[in-house]
Amino acid sequence: MWANDEAVIATNDDASSCKRCAVALGYWSDKFISYFVRSTERKAPEINRGYFARTVAIKILVDKFIEVTGGNCQIVNIGAGFDTLYWRLNDEGKTVKGFVELDFPGVTSRKCHYIQRTKPLLQAVSDEDYDVKLNRNNLHGHTYKLTGVDLRNLTEVEAKIKESDLDYSIPTVFLAECVLVYMTMPKSSQLLKWIAEKFKSAFFVNYEMVNLDDRFGEVMLSNLRTRGCDLAGAEACHSTETQRKRFLDMGWAGADSCDMVGIWSRLPPEEVARVVQLELLDEQELLHQLFRHYAITTAWTDHRWSDIQL
Ligand SMILES: C[S@@+](CC[C@H](N)C(=O)[O-])C[C@H]1O[C@@H](n2cnc3c(N)ncnc32)[C@H](O)[C@@H]1O
């Protein structure tokens, strides 16, 4: 563990409780988040809209990937925290060949505990022909695997991926929602390079900050710092261009990046019309500023996935 790690781990509690709040207010539907986060205080409307845009956009990209591959694909969620995507997809009858979640053991042990004690969560990772294997930090279901690992330790990541029975040759989507930014550039770069070398048909969806060097970005950084959380990888978060470049420099065949202002304009209009009715938002400018400081970057090692966009 590094000095900053406890604060980084705590960002999962923050993200999960924001998701729980937005779900409770009706922004999107998620039957499973309340098993991981019991209750939460109400967040500001712009925060709820931000989480809505992020969660819905990522889900649309994953759905498209599953559709174009006919489900013959794998999903790897790095720094997954208490994300519920596996259960939401399963509930919709969408199956994939493998679904792996990686996070610090301090996070996966808590997730293992919640899954183990919650019937609907446990049932969804069980299979009548396969006994779920569980220890303190790891859970191995038939297709779903939850693994405790420090993503900065590539040897360990490689070993854990092997144990998870991932197939390097089939299409695989990697998800990272506000994760790479907590690692130094050499550490996140070695991970991205390794994925590009190993997975011949990979697609990456990365949600994180951009435009951090303006005034608003500086305030975001200093707020995090006061909570003991340094953004060790902020260097890649200067712009959508630096986000794209980090993938291209690490051997990915192509990459695209769009800030959340652009992503918001591409979300299904009927969904946007519905959610803007949920809460009054006085501070339109604040929402705009927030959206300008986050982006979704997609990258691919296989040109077939370059068309997967919002
Ligand atoms: C902001 S939270 C996001 C959680 C989840 N992706 C979501 O959006 O709900 C960042 C997550 O990345 C994980 N993380 C950051 N650095 C990591 C590392 N070096 N190894 C493993 N997990 C890491 C943290 O533990 C945390 O769960």
PDBQT file of the ligand as one rigid body, heavy atoms in Angstrom, charges set to zero:
ROOT
HETATM    1  C1  LIG A 401     -13.535   6.683  -8.121  1.00  0.00    +0.000 C 
HETATM    2  S1  LIG A 401     -13.579   4.996  -7.691  1.00  0.00    +0.000 S 
HETATM    3  C2  LIG A 401     -14.596   4.392  -9.022  1.00  0.00    +0.000 C 
HETATM    4  C3  LIG A 401     -15.238   3.055  -8.764  1.00  0.00    +0.000 C 
HETATM    5  C4  LIG A 401     -16.081   2.546  -9.926  1.00  0.00    +0.000 C 
HETATM    6  N1  LIG A 401     -15.272   2.415 -11.131  1.00  0.00    +0.000 N 
HETATM    7  C5  LIG A 401     -17.251   3.469 -10.173  1.00  0.00    +0.000 C 
HETATM    8  O1  LIG A 401     -17.182   4.290 -11.077  1.00  0.00    +0.000 OA
HETATM    9  O2  LIG A 401     -18.241   3.363  -9.449  1.00  0.00    +0.000 OA
HETATM   10  C6  LIG A 401     -11.935   4.451  -8.153  1.00  0.00    +0.000 C 
HETATM   11  C7  LIG A 401     -11.702   2.980  -7.918  1.00  0.00    +0.000 C 
HETATM   12  O3  LIG A 401     -10.436   2.623  -8.476  1.00  0.00    +0.000 OA
HETATM   13  C8  LIG A 401      -9.779   1.768  -7.578  1.00  0.00    +0.000 C 
HETATM   14  N2  LIG A 401      -8.323   1.861  -7.795  1.00  0.00    +0.000 N 
HETATM   15  C9  LIG A 401      -7.586   2.976  -7.955  1.00  0.00    +0.000 A 
HETATM   16  N3  LIG A 401      -6.272   2.665  -8.060  1.00  0.00    +0.000 NA
HETATM   17  C10 LIG A 401      -6.185   1.316  -7.977  1.00  0.00    +0.000 A 
HETATM   18  C11 LIG A 401      -5.094   0.387  -8.008  1.00  0.00    +0.000 A 
HETATM   19  N4  LIG A 401      -3.834   0.803  -8.122  1.00  0.00    +0.000 N 
HETATM   20  N5  LIG A 401      -5.376  -0.929  -7.893  1.00  0.00    +0.000 NA
HETATM   21  C12 LIG A 401      -6.648  -1.361  -7.744  1.00  0.00    +0.000 A 
HETATM   22  N6  LIG A 401      -7.721  -0.523  -7.707  1.00  0.00    +0.000 NA
HETATM   23  C13 LIG A 401      -7.494   0.792  -7.826  1.00  0.00    +0.000 A 
HETATM   24  C14 LIG A 401     -10.197   2.284  -6.200  1.00  0.00    +0.000 C 
HETATM   25  O4  LIG A 401      -9.991   1.357  -5.171  1.00  0.00    +0.000 OA
HETATM   26  C15 LIG A 401     -11.671   2.619  -6.449  1.00  0.00    +0.000 C 
HETATM   27  O5  LIG A 401     -12.514   1.531  -6.206  1.00  0.00    +0.000 OA
ENDROOT
TORSDOF 0
